[in-house]
Amino acid sequence: MKIAVLGLGAWGTALARLLHQGGHTVTAWGHQADHLNEIRATGKNEHFLPGIDFPRDIVLESVAARAVVDAELTLVAVPSKAFNPDCQVANPSRALIILAVALTACLGSSSARNCCAR
């Protein structure tokens, strides 16, 4: 299955790695290009999961829309405070996303009902 993981913190990094180990094609999105370049260069996400290898054939994207374009499943693993803006960035054209799963606690007055509502 083609899976997009939005967010390369500890949770997103671990999920991307496990999904890759399970034989899935994974594209991971992170919003900081320099962080992605560091992961590409070292094969690790030392900032969030020190000492854990990150598979070099996971595609790393700095543009969320490119990360989800061919995904059959999109996993959103970003802090809840960033969730609404990331949803908008991930799907600026409002193109059909077959299935998206939010892996964030939607806490806060405006996001508690529906994290991706606009």
C-alpha positions as CSV (number, residue, x, y, z in Angstrom):
1,M,0.0,0.0,0.0
2,K,1.2,3.6,-0.7
3,I,1.1,5.5,2.6
4,A,1.9,9.1,3.3
5,V,2.9,10.0,6.8
6,L,2.6,13.7,7.6
7,G,4.9,14.7,10.4
8,L,8.4,13.5,11.2
9,G,8.5,13.9,14.9
10,A,9.0,10.8,17.1
11,W,5.6,9.4,16.4
12,G,5.6,10.0,12.6
13,T,9.2,8.7,12.2
14,A,8.4,5.5,14.1
15,L,5.3,4.9,12.1
16,A,7.0,5.5,8.8
17,R,9.8,3.1,9.7
18,L,7.4,0.4,10.9
19,L,5.2,0.7,7.8
20,H,8.2,0.5,5.6
21,Q,9.4,-2.6,7.5
22,G,5.9,-4.0,6.8
23,G,6.5,-3.8,3.1
24,H,4.6,-0.6,2.4
25,T,5.7,2.2,0.1
26,V,6.1,5.2,2.4
27,T,6.4,8.9,1.7
28,A,7.0,11.1,4.7
29,W,6.4,14.8,5.0
30,G,8.3,17.2,7.2
31,H,8.0,21.0,7.1
32,Q,11.7,21.8,7.7
33,A,13.9,21.1,4.6
34,D,17.1,21.2,6.7
35,H,15.7,18.5,9.0
36,L,14.8,16.3,6.0
37,N,18.3,16.9,4.5
38,E,19.9,15.8,7.8
39,I,17.7,12.6,7.8
40,R,18.8,11.9,4.2
41,A,22.4,12.4,5.0
42,T,22.6,10.4,8.2
43,G,19.9,7.8,7.8
44,K,18.6,8.8,11.3
45,N,16.2,11.3,12.8
46,E,18.5,12.1,15.8
47,H,16.4,15.0,16.9
48,F,13.3,12.9,17.6
49,L,14.5,9.2,17.7
50,P,18.2,9.1,18.4
51,G,20.1,6.0,17.5
52,I,17.3,4.5,15.4
53,D,18.0,3.9,11.7
54,F,15.6,5.5,9.2
55,P,15.2,3.6,5.9
56,R,16.8,5.6,3.1
57,D,14.3,4.5,0.6
58,I,11.4,6.3,2.4
59,V,10.7,9.3,0.2
60,L,11.1,12.5,2.2
61,E,8.9,15.5,1.0
62,S,8.9,19.1,2.2
63,V,5.7,19.8,0.3
64,A,2.7,18.1,1.9
65,A,0.6,18.1,-1.3
66,R,3.3,16.1,-3.1
67,A,3.5,13.6,-0.2
68,V,-0.2,12.7,-0.4
69,V,-0.8,12.9,-4.1
70,D,-0.6,9.1,-4.8
71,A,-1.3,7.9,-1.2
72,E,-3.9,5.3,-0.6
73,L,-3.7,6.1,3.1
74,T,-2.6,9.3,4.8
75,L,-1.5,9.3,8.4
76,V,-1.4,12.7,10.1
77,A,1.1,12.7,13.0
78,V,1.6,16.3,14.0
79,P,0.9,18.1,17.2
80,S,-2.8,19.1,17.6
81,K,-1.9,22.8,17.6
82,A,-0.6,22.4,14.1
83,F,-3.3,20.0,12.9
84,N,-5.7,22.4,11.2
85,P,-3.0,24.3,9.2
86,D,-1.3,21.0,8.2
87,C,-4.6,19.6,6.9
88,Q,-5.1,22.7,4.7
89,V,-1.5,22.5,3.5
90,A,-1.8,18.8,2.7
91,N,-4.8,19.3,0.6
92,P,-4.8,22.8,-0.8
93,S,-6.9,21.9,-3.9
94,R,-9.3,19.9,-1.8
95,A,-8.5,16.9,-4.0
96,L,-10.0,13.6,-2.9
97,I,-8.0,11.9,-0.2
98,I,-9.2,8.3,-0.1
99,L,-8.5,7.7,3.6
100,A,-6.8,10.0,6.2
101,V,-6.2,9.0,9.8
102,A,-5.4,11.6,12.4
103,L,-2.9,10.4,14.9
104,T,-3.1,13.4,17.1
105,A,-5.0,14.4,20.2
106,C,-7.4,17.1,19.1
107,L,-7.3,19.2,22.2
108,G,-8.2,22.8,22.4
109,S,-11.3,24.9,22.2
110,S,-11.5,25.2,18.4
111,S,-10.2,21.8,17.5
112,A,-12.0,19.5,19.9
113,R,-15.1,18.8,17.7
114,N,-13.4,18.2,14.4
115,C,-9.7,18.7,13.9
116,C,-9.9,19.2,10.1
117,A,-13.1,21.2,9.9
118,R,-12.9,24.3,7.8
